[in-house]
Amino acid sequence: MGSATRYLVYFQYVGTSFNGVAAVRGAQRAVGVQNYLEEAVGRLHCAAPATFTVSSRTDAGVHALCNTAHLDVPRRPGRPPLAPEALVQALNRHLTHPAIRVLQASLVPSDFHARHAATSRTYLYRLATGCHQFAELPVFERNLCWPLRTDRLDVAAMQEAAQHLLGTHDFSAFQSAGSPAGSPVRTLRRVSVSPAPDSPFALPQESRRLRFWSLEFESQSFLYRQVRRMTAVLVAVGLGSLTPAQVKEILDSRDPLGKHQARVVPAHGLFLKSVQYGDLGDLGPARGNHK
């Protein structure tokens, strides 16, 4: 067998149909995005099986505008490595699930690791207000945001509360059980709460009622369900159930079982927006738009 070529692969997916991004092994009926990616690469007739090492785990129902993985593609003796553009085309041609798309691939060194080398991850959470019944939300938005049964959010209070989360802290209060992380200390580089554009899927008469909001979080890495638990607390502030000062108290408590911080917002409003690699320059789709 010849040597293998390592690629960094960027891909996106609508997470509704999947049991998360990670492959599900064995005879279980659940399936992950990785299963379909590896099925596609298996159809390239490589010299040996190839597996994806995904940079950022996402739970069932969570989406990705852009996730990444590294992939070793074995090549036969005397054959040149597959061009990255050809790999992207081949993977997309062989993907059997319409909710997954490969965006880009790049050649990387053989010791490059997609998860360990990532310098930044950004998550986006989408909220909708003005939707008092689930039936009032356009069907096209139902798996892509969390509709709140309220007409208003105190966004200024949410923004104030978010400032308490910025910086380096012990985020134990926002960590769900099952986290593989050794240390609960993380550095939240950026957090924002802002109005989002109106949905293009809402009818004109609905657009006057429906409002959409975006929460964004950037860090090198996150604890298990940290983003969804921080979002739950910020929404509680927006609804008046918590004050911004109480968010700092929750953070300082390091207690993951408290009444408010134990809540986890629905998965379907969450998107992995980008994974960045500082040593790879401007590599990656629309990198400049992620800041």
VENHU-V526744 format. One record per residue. N is the residue number from 1. PSI is psi in radians with two decimals (none if undefined). BURIAL is # if it has 9 or more other ideal C-beta (glycine too) atoms within 8 Angstrom, else .. Layout:
BEGIN
<<N:PSI:BURIAL> <N:PSI:BURIAL>>
END
This chain:
BEGIN
<<1:2.52:.> <2:-3.05:#> <3:3.02:.> <4:2.65:#> <5:2.29:#> <6:2.35:#> <7:2.58:#> <8:2.12:#> <9:2.25:#> <10:2.34:#> <11:2.80:#> <12:2.82:#> <13:2.66:#> <14:2.06:.> <15:0.00:#> <16:-0.72:#> <17:-0.06:.> <18:2.72:#> <19:0.70:.> <20:-3.12:#> <21:-0.56:#> <22:2.55:#> <23:2.48:.> <24:2.05:#> <25:2.71:.> <26:-2.80:.> <27:0.25:.> <28:2.66:.> <29:-0.44:.> <30:2.66:.> <31:2.52:.> <32:2.86:#> <33:-0.70:#> <34:-0.59:#> <35:-0.77:#> <36:-0.66:#> <37:-0.73:#> <38:-0.54:#> <39:-0.71:#> <40:-0.77:#> <41:-0.47:#> <42:-0.37:#> <43:0.07:.> <44:-0.01:#> <45:0.84:.> <46:2.91:#> <47:-0.35:.> <48:2.83:.> <49:2.56:.> <50:2.43:#> <51:2.65:.> <52:2.42:#> <53:1.83:#> <54:2.44:#> <55:-0.61:#> <56:1.97:#> <57:2.36:.> <58:2.53:#> <59:3.01:.> <60:2.30:.> <61:-0.23:#> <62:2.47:#> <63:2.94:#> <64:2.10:#> <65:-0.56:#> <66:1.94:#> <67:2.97:#> <68:2.82:#> <69:2.67:#> <70:2.68:#> <71:2.25:#> <72:2.06:#> <73:1.87:#> <74:2.47:#> <75:2.62:#> <76:2.65:.> <77:2.36:.> <78:-0.03:.> <79:2.39:.> <80:2.76:.> <81:2.65:.> <82:2.34:#> <83:2.48:.> <84:-0.70:#> <85:-0.65:.> <86:-0.63:.> <87:-0.77:#> <88:-0.83:#> <89:-0.73:.> <90:-0.75:#> <91:-0.78:#> <92:-0.62:#> <93:-0.60:.> <94:-0.13:#> <95:2.31:#> <96:-0.01:.> <97:2.19:.> <98:-0.16:.> <99:0.20:#> <100:2.41:#> <101:2.33:.> <102:2.25:#> <103:-0.74:#> <104:2.73:#> <105:2.64:#> <106:2.57:#> <107:2.36:.> <108:2.84:#> <109:2.76:.> <110:-0.32:.> <111:0.13:.> <112:2.42:#> <113:2.10:.> <114:-0.64:#> <115:-0.83:#> <116:-0.52:.> <117:-0.20:#> <118:2.29:#> <119:-0.25:.> <120:2.41:#> <121:2.38:#> <122:2.27:#> <123:2.53:#> <124:2.34:#> <125:2.27:#> <126:2.25:#> <127:2.69:#> <128:2.41:#> <129:2.90:#> <130:0.35:#> <131:1.62:#> <132:-0.28:.> <133:2.58:.> <134:-0.57:.> <135:-0.24:.> <136:-0.12:#> <137:2.30:#> <138:2.44:#> <139:-0.51:.> <140:-0.29:.> <141:-0.09:#> <142:-0.50:#> <143:0.23:.> <144:0.11:#> <145:2.94:#> <146:1.94:#> <147:2.17:#> <148:2.38:#> <149:1.12:.> <150:2.78:.> <151:-0.21:.> <152:2.67:.> <153:2.48:#> <154:1.45:#> <155:-0.62:#> <156:-0.73:.> <157:-0.67:#> <158:-0.71:#> <159:-0.70:#> <160:-0.78:.> <161:-0.65:#> <162:-0.52:#> <163:-0.49:#> <164:-0.38:#> <165:-0.29:#> <166:2.56:#> <167:-2.91:.> <168:2.13:.> <169:2.87:#> <170:1.93:.> <171:0.49:#> <172:-0.59:#> <173:-0.34:#> <174:0.35:#> <175:2.26:#> <176:2.69:#> <177:2.53:.> <178:0.04:.> <179:2.27:#> <180:-0.10:.> <181:2.46:#> <182:-0.83:.> <183:2.42:.> <184:0.06:#> <185:2.22:.> <186:2.78:#> <187:1.94:.> <188:1.90:#> <189:-0.55:.> <190:2.40:#> <191:2.34:#> <192:2.58:#> <193:2.08:#> <194:2.73:.> <195:2.55:.> <196:2.79:.> <197:2.67:.> <198:2.63:.> <199:2.30:#> <200:-0.17:.> <201:-0.10:.> <202:2.44:#> <203:2.71:.> <204:-0.74:.> <205:-0.40:.> <206:-0.52:#> <207:-0.44:#> <208:-0.41:.> <209:-0.76:#> <210:2.35:#> <211:2.49:#> <212:2.56:#> <213:2.57:#> <214:2.32:#> <215:2.27:#> <216:2.46:#> <217:2.30:#> <218:2.29:#> <219:2.88:#> <220:-0.65:#> <221:2.85:.> <222:2.71:#> <223:2.92:#> <224:2.11:#> <225:0.32:#> <226:-0.76:#> <227:-0.76:#> <228:-0.53:#> <229:-0.66:#> <230:-0.69:#> <231:-0.72:#> <232:-0.73:#> <233:-0.71:#> <234:-0.65:#> <235:-0.69:#> <236:-0.64:#> <237:-0.78:#> <238:-0.51:#> <239:-0.05:#> <240:0.12:.> <241:-0.39:.> <242:2.73:#> <243:2.77:.> <244:-0.65:#> <245:-0.59:.> <246:-0.46:#> <247:-0.71:#> <248:-0.69:#> <249:-0.71:.> <250:-0.79:#> <251:-0.81:#> <252:-0.41:.> <253:-0.48:.> <254:0.41:#> <255:1.92:#> <256:-0.06:#> <257:0.10:.> <258:2.81:#> <259:-0.83:.> <260:-0.78:#> <261:-0.21:#> <262:-0.20:#> <263:2.49:#> <264:2.13:.> <265:2.77:#> <266:2.55:.> <267:-0.56:#> <268:-0.14:#> <269:-0.07:#> <270:2.39:#> <271:2.29:#> <272:2.00:#> <273:-0.71:#> <274:2.69:#> <275:2.20:#> <276:2.69:#> <277:1.88:#> <278:-0.61:.> <279:-0.01:.> <280:0.29:#> <281:-2.28:.> <282:0.38:.> <283:2.46:.> <284:2.66:#> <285:2.23:.> <286:0.78:.> <287:-0.67:#> <288:-0.35:.> <289:-0.09:.> <290:-0.09:#> <291:none:.>>
END
